[in-house]
């Protein structure tokens, strides 16, 4: 008969941390969130260590080159989605590796013969007010002018007015030449009292933009994650079908780390992929594998050469694998078992293989719980999809700004490779949905707030590092009524729209 596990399949919301002794040194500014992303031997350093324990999911709606740069600035890693052509994915990796801090590739571009209506639509969709006007409407076309919110008033211009009639043209623009340093660019910005500086080549083609606001931003990113050449660290997703073509292209583009993107990693397909990579590249190419939910799955992937192992089946907010197939496991239960397997493997072999919790994060405090349960880092989709830096469109829904968010197993993404079990190359049924998530603004502000909460909680537990949290954390199961008790209760919350009358 079937093996039946007696312990219920539990989620993060079913646990709380018990406070520990907090010394005078247990202050958020003393907490280190550094964590390994690749395996290493006892006494050695991992090839890649992140400065924060967050990576972005391998999803069309989450991880492109813009997300990769933004997350690397904070100290984490984005895994650029693999459900696109090999050439397109490799080009995204190249953009990240060639990115010069402070020099931004324009992602809002129009042509002079387009109209104010196009400007307003682009601003609404992206949230950006600076639009480069190029001859062909591309990011590297011949620069004709710039449009900012200072160049037009909606109440005074017809929506069909051509951009050429109200843009700031080249002869009135302050610009810099390609090869200029960031310090020189910032000096020009400040000396000329402008908010942005286009950088052009000898033929006046746009190369990048430097923004006044990024001057302070660059200074405020002490955790940025760089490789030995001072380029941003970037990851990418691969599959078990075209890996023989995709992996070499990504390696040539300069990718730092890859992961096999699959809904279920305990398979011969992943073993074949890992073997091919090890046979052709040895340990020089870093690649994670997954997803798994138990010790057997972890041991299998580690024995076949995975640099890290991803945990989680069916716990993502847009994932319906459990509904469709009745397979998966509560994320807390999965992390706890795999973390135990990782520690046993380390004791037996002296090799530490990091584990990544992928899915199941609803609230910020779930991040701390995942780390306490043993995760070395956390992969997030919905969380990052809400930000300006994600590739999806920002739209208005019922009076509120939202961002589009869809699963890789949805009909929209049609990423059949992620659910590949051999046979026909197609998505046979959906394992993900197409949805919206509330727009949340900039990645920087939100990640800082989330990690401030993590650090504060760690101080309450009396620990100053993730390793210490994993070793010393005390967890307790919670009842349904204690969950209610943990939120606001037995009060009437104030409605800010109601005026207060004082006597």
N, C-alpha and C positions, 0 to 999 in steps of 0.2 A: 504493500500500500504506500501511498504518498507519505513523505516526511512532513510532519506538521510542526512548525516552530511554535512553542507555547507562549513566548513573549510577544505581546502586541507590536505591531508596526507603528513606531512612534514618530511624531514630528517635533520640530524645535519648540513649538508653542506649548508642549506638554512638560517643559522643563524650566526651572529657574536656577540661577547660581546662588549659592550661599556665601555671604560675605566672609572674608578672611581678615586676619589682623593687618591693619594698614599702618605702616610706620610713617615717620615724618618725611621719608624719601619717596613715599608712594604718591607722587604728583604726576599729572598727565604729561608734563614737559620732560619727565624722566623715563617715560615709557618708550621702548623700541618696538616697532612693528616689523622689523626686518624678518624675512622668512625665505627659506630656500624654495626654488621652483624645480630644480633638477637634482637627481640622486648624487650622492657622494659617499666616499668611504670614511669610516671613523678616523678622526684626526686630520682629515683634509677639508678643504673649503669647496662648497658647491660651485659649479661653473657659472650659474646665474642665481643671484640672490635679489629678491625684490625688497623695496623699502616700505611697501605696504602690502597687505595680504589680499589684494583684490585684482582679479583679471576679468576682462569682458568676454561675453559668450561668443561662440563661433556662429553668428547669426547675421543675416542680411540686414535686419532692422537695427543692429547694434554696432558691429565692429567693422569699420572701414579705416582708411588711413587717417582721417581726421580724429576718430576716436583713439587710434593708436598713439598719435602725438599727444593728445590731451591727457590720456591716462599715464603715459610715460613721464609726463611732466610732474605728475603726482607721485610717481614711484612704483606704479603697477604696469601690467602688460595687457595689451589687447590682442586677441587672436582673430585676425582678419578672416572673414567668412570665406569658405571654400566653395560654396554653391554658386560659382561664377567661373568664367573661363580661366584657364591657367595663366594666360597672358595678362588678363585684367588683375588677377590676384597678385601676381608677381610685380606688376607695375605699382600697385598700392604699397607693397613692401618697399620697393625702391624709393617711393616718395617719402616714406617715413625715414628710411636710412639716410637720404640725402637732405632731409629737412634741416635747415639752419635755424636754430632757436631765434625767434623774433621775426623771421622772414616767413610770411604766411602766403601760401598759394591761394589766390582768389577763388572762392567758391560761389560768388555771386557776380555773374557776368551777363551783360546784354549788349545788343547792337544799337547803334545810333538811330536807326529807323524804327526801332520798337517804341512803345508808348508809355505814358505815365501809368496806364493800367497794368502793363507788364512789371513796372517797378514796384507798384503796390502789391501785386500778387507775389513777387519774389520776396519782398520784405515780410509779408505775412507768412509765407511758407518757411522761411529760414530764420526769421527774427533778426536779420542783419540789415543795417541801414546804409552801409557803404557798398555801392555797386560799381564795379569797373566796367566801363563802356569800351569795348574793343571792336575792331573792324568786323570780325567774324563771330563775335559773341562768345569766344572761348577764353580760358584763363591765361593763355599765352599768345593771344592775338595782338595785333598792333593797337596800342593804347590810343584812344580818341578822346577820352575824358573820364570824369568821375561824377557819380551822383551820390549825394548824401541827403539827409533830411533837410539840410539848409538850402537845397537847390530848388525846392518846390513847396507850394502850399496847395493842398488838395482843394480848398475852397476857392482858389483863384485860377486853377488850371483845369482845362477840360481833360477828361481821362484819355482821350485819343491824341493828346499833344505828343508829338515826337520827342524822344529823349534828346535829340540834337539841339532842340530849341531851349532846353533849360539846364542841361548838364554844365559842369565846369569843364571847359575845353582844355586841350593840352597847352595852348599858349598862355593859359592863366594858372596852370598847375605847377606846384612845386614837386619835383621828383628827383630820385637818385639814380645813379648808374650802377649796373651790375658789377659786383666786385667790392662794393662799399661795405665797410664793417658795420656791425650793429651799433657800435658806439658812435660812429660817424652819422649813421642814419638818425639816431636819436637826437644828436646835436642839431641836425637840419630841422627836425620836427619842432624842437623847442625854440630854435632861433627864429623860425618862420611862423610860430604859433598855429600850426596845423595839427589835425588829429590823426592823419594818416599820410604815409609817404609811399607812392608807387615806385617800384624799382624796375627799370627798363634796360634792355640791352642796346647795342649800337644801332639797331634797326628800329628802335622804339617799340619793340614787342614787350609786353608786360611779363615780368618774371615772378614778382611777388609783391606783397604789401607789408609795410611796417606800421604798426599802430601805436599811438601814444599810450593807450591803456595797457598795452603789453609790456611796457617798460617796467611798471610796478609789478605786473604779473610774473615777469621773468625773475625779478628779485625775490619774489615770494614763493619760489618753488625749489627749496633746498633739497627736496627728496627726489628730484628728477632722476630717472633711471637711464644711465648711459652705458654704452659698451666701451671697449678699450680705445676706440677711435673717437670718442665723444659724440657718437650718434645715438639716437634713441633706440632702446631695445623694443623689438616688435615680434609678435608671434603670428602664427597662421594655422588654419585648420586644413587637414587633408582627409581623404577618404580611402577606402580599401579597393577602389576600382582603378583609378588613373594615377596611383601613387608613383609609378615608374616614370611618368612624365612630369607630374606636378612637383614632386620633391626636388629633383634637380633644378627646376626652374626657380623654385623658392630659395634654394641654397645659393644659386647664382645671384639672386636678387639681394641676398644678404640677411635672410631671416635668421633670427636668433634661436627660436624655439618653435616647435610645431606640436600639434596634438591631433590624433586620429579622432575625427568627429563622428561619433556613432551613438545611437540610442542604447546599444547593448554591446559591451566590449568583450564579453566572455565567449569569444568565437575564433574559429580557425582563420577567418579572414584577417583578424587583427594580428594573429601570430605570423601569418604569411607576410603582411605588410612590415611588421617589425623586423622579421628575419631579413627581408630584402634590404632594408635601410642599414642594418648592422653589417650585412655582407658587403655592402657597397661603400659605406661611410665609417664603419666602426663606431666608436663612441663620439666622433666629432660632431655628428648631427644629433641635436637634442630633440626628443619626441616623446610626448606623453600619450597615454592610451586610456580607453574607457568607453562607455561608463559601466561600472559594476556596483554591486550593493552588498557583497559579502566577502569573506576570507578567500573562498575558492577562486572568485574572479580576480581578486588582488594578486594572489600567488601566481595565477596563470599568466597575467600580463607582466609581472615582474620577472618571472623566469624567462620570458621571451624578450626582455630587454627594454621595457618601458622606463623612461626617465622620471615620470610621475604618473599617478593613477587618478583618474576622475571618478567621482562617486555620485550616483544619482540616476534613478530611472522613474520618470513620471511625476517629478516634484516641481517642475517649472510651471509658472503661472499660465502659460499658453500651451502646455503639454497635456494631451488627452490620452496618452498611451495606456494609463491604468484603466480609463473608461472603455477604450477600444479593445484592449487585449487582456485586461485583468492581470497585468504583470508589473512588478515594481516593488518598492518598499518605502516606508516612511523615512525621510531623510535623516532624522536623528539616529534611528536604529542602524541605518546603513553606515553612517560616519563612525559611530561607536565601534561596530564590529570591524570595519576596515582599518581603523586606527590601531586597534589591538593587533591585527594581523601585521601591520607595518612595524610595530614595535617588536613583535616576535621575530620578524624577518631580520630586523636590525641586530637583535641579540644573537641570532644564529649565524649571520653572515658578516656583520660589521658594515653593511651597506644600508644607508638610510634613503628610502624612496618616499619623497613627499606625496601627500594626498591632497586632492582638490575637491571640496564640496561644491557640487554643481546642482543648484536648484533648491527650492524649499525656503528661501529667504523672503520673508514678508515684511518684517520689521527690522530696524537697525540692530536691536538687541540680539536678533537671531545670528548676526555675524559673530558676536562674542561667544554665543553658545556653540556655534560650529567650530570655532577655534579651540574652545575649552574641551570639546569632545574629541579633538585630535586633528582636525583639518589644519594643514599648513597654509592653505590659501583658499579663497572662495571665488567661484566663477558666477557672474551675475549677468542676467539678460534684461529682465524688466527694469531693474534698478537703473542701468545705464541707458536704456532706450528712452528714458524720460528727458534726457538732457539735450542741450543745444548741439552737442558734438556728435550725436547719433545721426546716421544717414537718413532716417525716416522723416517724412513731412510733418510739420506742425500745422494743425488745422483747428478750426473752431467747431466744437460740438456742444449744442445746447447752451451756448453762452460761455463755455469754458475752453481754454486752450488745451489741446490734447496732442499726443504724438502717436503716430501709427506704430503698431507692434504686432508682428506676426511670427508664428513658429516656423521652424525649418521643415516640419512635417505637415504644414498647411498646404492647401491647394495653391496659394499665392506663391510660396517659395518652391514647392515641388522638389525639395531636396531628397530625392529617392535614395541617393547614395548613403545618407545618414541612417536609413532603415533597411539597408541592403542585406538580404538573406540569400543572394544568388538569384538566378533565373532572369526574368524579364527586367530590362532597365527602365522601370517606371514606378511611380508612386501608386500603389494599389488601393490604398485608403488613407484618409487623413489621420495623423497623430498629433496635429497641432491646429490652433485656431488663428484667425485674423481678428485683431482687436485694437483698442486704443488704451493708452495709459496717460494719466494726468501729466501735463508738461510741468517740469520742475526747474527750468533755468539752466544755469551753468554747471558743468561737472565739478569744477574746482570748489565752488561753494558747498555743494551737496556732499562731496566726498570728505571734505574737511569736517563738516558737521557730523557725519556718520562715524568717522574715525575718532573724533573728539569723544563721542559716546562710548566707543569701544575702549579707549584709553581710560576714561573715567571709571568704567566698570571694572577694568583690570586693577585699577588702584583700590577700588572697594574690595577686591579679592586679595589685595596685598601683593600683587605681582607686577613685574616691570618688563616682561618679555613674553612672547607667545609660547616659547618652550616652558617657561615657568608656569604660565597659565595652564598648559596641558598637563603638567606634572602635579600641580597643587590645587586645581579647581575642584570645588565640591558642588555637585548637582543634585537637585531634588525633583522628583516628579510632582506635578501639580494636579489638583482635582478641578473639575469643571467650575465649582463654586469659588475656588481660590483664584481662578482666572478672572472671574467677575470682580472679586475683591481687589485685584491688582489694578483695575482701571478706576476712573471716576465713577462713584456710585452713591446713591442715596442723597443726591443733591440735584438741583435744577440748574443746568449750565446756563450761563448768561448768554443772551442774544445781543451782540454788539449793535444791532440795528435798533434796539429799544432804548429810548432815552431814559436816563436816570433822573428821578425827581428827588431833590434833597430838601429836607425840612429845615 
